[in-house]
């Protein structure tokens, strides 16, 4: 039996990566401490959700500094899932423990890692360039493992097509702004797709009572896990994030939308937060920064980034609910586009399931 410190940041990494990793480590009889890292994408519910993973201890981000200095539980290995490797390096240095990293992209500090892991070869290539010559191992996609753990009943009725999943996001500010926008969207899109079934898939990081707000606005809310809800789904409307990988693994054609009106509530990098919060000038600078990011990165959705082309249409800028509804209905009602997109998703290598078990075994080999 060994003790592992698993460092996680953000909702996607906690639920999509941390959940299957903690499970396989505990299934093998190990002790697991989950340490939550500071993250601009945090929803505020990370500690509550982390408590459901089955770890022996959960250290909230507010207590992280104290843990790094005064913690008494020595881990025999430190595994960081996302976030700035500074935290993992400090913890590993303090205890003299080897540091392992699972990442979707390059980051500073990889040279300090004993093992570097990722999901697929397309992600491994840029990481290798930044890893100081250290090998990068492809173990598979933890998101696929996470979806297998999802539970609940199917939200779909037998009649009605297409079956549409709506993702309003994992952060409260975005969902608050999304609700009136999506209410107008549904009213307009429902006229164009009168036979469709619409289901809002709320993040597990939502307040338990939030579903009533959406239901009160005319939406049907699915309480099933993402892996269950996407079974039988025909098409989705979503935002950028880990959920685009879930949609990729489920082979659900999707439209990715970032209306300009949502940018004000989108998280900002820590150093740029005060600048973007300036009255008047801040929103303008944030919009310009977002446009520059798009020009540099090319795509927002993971399937598009992995394929190097637009598989999921990305709709950004000044988009009204009616305009988005019209464009969405055009895609959702096009059977040829839906089938072609499903086939295209099947050709994208995002890494297979089983990553958590392979990750555990590789780390155990290093420790033996």
N, C-alpha and C positions, 0 to 999 in steps of 0.2 A: 504494500500500500504506500502510495506517495501523495504528497500534497502539491497541488497545482494552484498557482495564482493566475486567474484568467481575467485579463484587462479588456474591457469592452467600452466603446463609445457609441452614442446615438441609438435611436430606436431600431433602425434596420440591422445594425450589427448585433445588438443585444438579442433581438427576437430571431433574426435570420441566421446568425452565426453562433451566438452564445448558447442558445437553447440546445441545438444538437450536440455541441461540444461538451457542455456540462453533463448531458445525459450519458454520452459514451464513456466519459471519464468516471462518472459515478457507477455506471454499470460494471466497470472493471474493478470496483472496490477502492477507488482513490478518494482522497479528501480534496474538495474544491472550494476555493475562495473566489468570489466574483467581485472585482473592483471596478466601479463605474467611473469613467473618465469625464472631465469637463468637456462639453460639446455644444457648439452653437445650434445644433440641430435637435437638441434634447426636447422632449415633450413635457417633462416634469413628472412623468409617471414611471420613469425607469426603475426606481427603487422598488416600487410596488410590483412591477412585472418581474424584476430580477428575483424577487422572493419566491416566485412560482417555478423557478428553474430546477429546484432541488439541490442547490449548492449548500455547503456547510456554513458558509458565511457570506454576507453581502455587505460591501463597504460602499456607502453612497459617495457621490463625487464630492460633497461638502466635507467629508471626513477623509478624503484621499491623502491630503498633505500630512495629517496626523498619522495615518497608517504608514506612509513612507518613512516617517521619522521614528515613530514609537511602536509600530506594529511588532507583535511578539511571535507571530506564526511564520516560521521560515518555510518558504516554498522550495521544493526541489526542482521546480521548473516554472518559468514565467512565460505565459502564452498571451501575446497581445493580439486582439482582434480589432483592427482599425485604430484610428487616432494617432496622435503624435507619439513617436517611439521614445520621447524623452522620459515618459512615465515608466515604461517598461525597462528602460536602461537604468534608471535610478533604482528601481526595486531590485533588479538583477544584480546591480553593483553592490547594493547594501548587503544582500544575503549571499553573494558569491554564487548565484544560481544562473544556469544557462537561460538565455532569452530566445524565444521563438516568435515568429511573426507570420500571421496569415493576412494577406492583403490583396486587393484588386489592382493596386498600382504602386509605382515607386514612391519612396519617401526617404527623408533623411534618417540616418541612424541604422540602416540595414546592415552595415558592416559590423555592427556589434552583435548581430544575431547568430546563434548557433545553427538555426535552421530557418529557412524562408520558404513559405508555402503560398500557393495561389490556386485559382480555380481551373484555369485553362491556358493553353499555349499562347493565345492572343494577349492575355494579361501578363504572362511570364516574360515575354520579349522585352517590354520597357523596364520591367523590374530588374532583369538581369543587367541592364545597362547601368543601373543605379546601385547595384548591390556589392560594389567593390570586389568583383570577381568571384563572389561566393555563389554556389549553386542555388537555383530556385526550382523547387519541386512542384509539379502539378499534381494535386491530390484530388481535385474535383470541387464542386460548388456546394458550399454549406447551405445555401438557400434551398437547394433541391432536397437536402436532408430535413430542413426545417418544415417544408411543406408536407412531408410524410407524417410529421408529428401532429398536424392540424386535425381537429375533430369537429363534430357538429353534424346536424342534418342538412341535407341538400336544400338550398333556398328556392329551387326551381319547380315550377308547375309543369305539367306535361304539355299543356297547350301554350302557344305564344312563341313567336320568333321574330327577330333575334332576341337572344337572352343577353342582356347588357349589364355589365358590372361597372359601377362608378366608384372610383377611389378619391375621396376628398382629402387625403393626406393624414399624416401622423402628428402634426403640430397644431395645437389649439387655435392659434391666431389665423392660420391658413384656413382651417375648417370653419371658423366663425365668418370669415369673409366669403368662403365658398358657398355657404348655405343659401343666402339670397341670390347669388349668381346662379347656382345650380337649380334653384326653384324656377327661375326664368328660363333656364336652359331646358329643363324637363317639360315645361309647358309648351315650348316651341318644338322641341324634338319629338314630343309625344304625338303631335299633329302629323309629323312627317313619317313616323314609324308607329302607327296606331296599334299594331299587333305585338309590339315589343314588350318583354318583361324587363323592368328596371329594378336593379338591386344595388343599394348603397352598401359598400363593404367598409365598415368603420374599423379603424386600427384598434388592436388590443390595448393601445396606450390611451384610448379615449376614456373620459369619465363615464362610468357605468350608466349615468342618467342621460347621456347625450343622445342616445338613440331616440328618445322621446321627442327631442327637438326636430330631428329629421323626419320622424314619422308624422309629427304635427304639421310639417310642411308638405306632406303628400308623398313622401318617399317610403318605399318598403326597404327595411334594413335587414341585412343578413348578419346573423350572429355566429355563423360558422367560421372556422378558420379559412384562411385564404386558399389553402390546398383543396379544401372541400368545395368552397364557393366557385372556384374556377373550373371544376369538373362539370362539363356540360355548357359552360359559358361560350357564347359566340363571338363577342367583341367587348372591348372595354374602353373607358375614358379614364385617363390617369394623369398623374404628375410624374416628373422624373424621380428616380430613387430605386431602392431595392425592389419595389413592387414590379418594376419593368423586367427584372430578372425572373420574378415569380411568373409573370405573364409569358415570358419566353419559355420557361420550363413546361408550363401548361399548354403552350402553343395557342394562346388566345390572341388574335389580332387586336391591336390597340391603337388608339390615337392619344398622343401625349400633348397636353395643353398647359401652357404657362401664360395666362392672360396678364397683360401689363399691370392691371389693377391689383394683382396678387403680389407684385414685387415688393411693395411697401412692407408686407408682413413676412417676406422670405428672410431666412436667417442671413446675417452678414458675418464675414470673417471678423474675429475679435478686434484686430487692429483697425479695421475700417468701419466698425460699428458706429463710433462717435461721429465720423465724417458723414456717413449716410443718414444719420439721425438729425442733421442740421436742418432747421426749417427752411423751406423753399429750395435751397440748393441741394440738400441731401438726396431727395428722390430723383432729381435729374442725374446726379453723379452715380447713383445706384443703377439707374436704367442704362447709362452709358457703360458702366462696368459689366453689366449683364450682356449687353450687345457685344462688347469686346471679348467676353468669355466665350460666347457662341462662335465668334469669328475664329478664335484660337482653337477651341476644342472640337468644333464642327458639329457635334451631336450631344444631346442631353440624355437620351434613353440608352440603356446598356445594349440592347439588341443592335441598335444602329452603330454604336461605337465598336462593337465586336465585329459586325459585318462590314464596317467601313462604308456603309451606304444607308439611305433612309428606308428601313423596313417598317417601322412605326412612324407614321406622319407626325411631325412636330409642329404645333401651331402656337406661335408666340406673338407678342406685340399687342396692339390695341384691338382686342377681340371682344365683341359684345356677346352676351348669351345667345342671341338670335343667330349671329354669324357662326358661332361655334356649333350650334345645333344644326344649322344647314350643312356645314362641312362634315360633321359627324354622321348625319343621316345619309349623306352621299356615300361615305365609306361603308357604313353598317348595312346599307341596303344593296351593296354591290357584291353578289355572291361570288363572282370571279375574283374580285380583290380579296375577299375573305379566304378563299381556298388557296390562292397564290401566296398570301401572307403566311398561312399555316405551313405551307410547304417550305417557304423561305426560313421560317423559324426552326424547322426541323434540321436545316442545313447549318445552323449557327452552332459552333462549339462553345458552350458556356460552362463546360465541365460536368461530369456525371454526378449522380448521387453516390453516397457512401464516403463522402469526403471526411466526415467527422471521425469515422473508424480508422481510415487511412492516416489521418493526421495524428491520432492517438498512438497508432502503432509505430509511426516513424519517430515520434518523440520518445517513446519507450525504448526504441532501439538505441537512440543517442544516449539515453540515461543509463542503459544497462552496462 
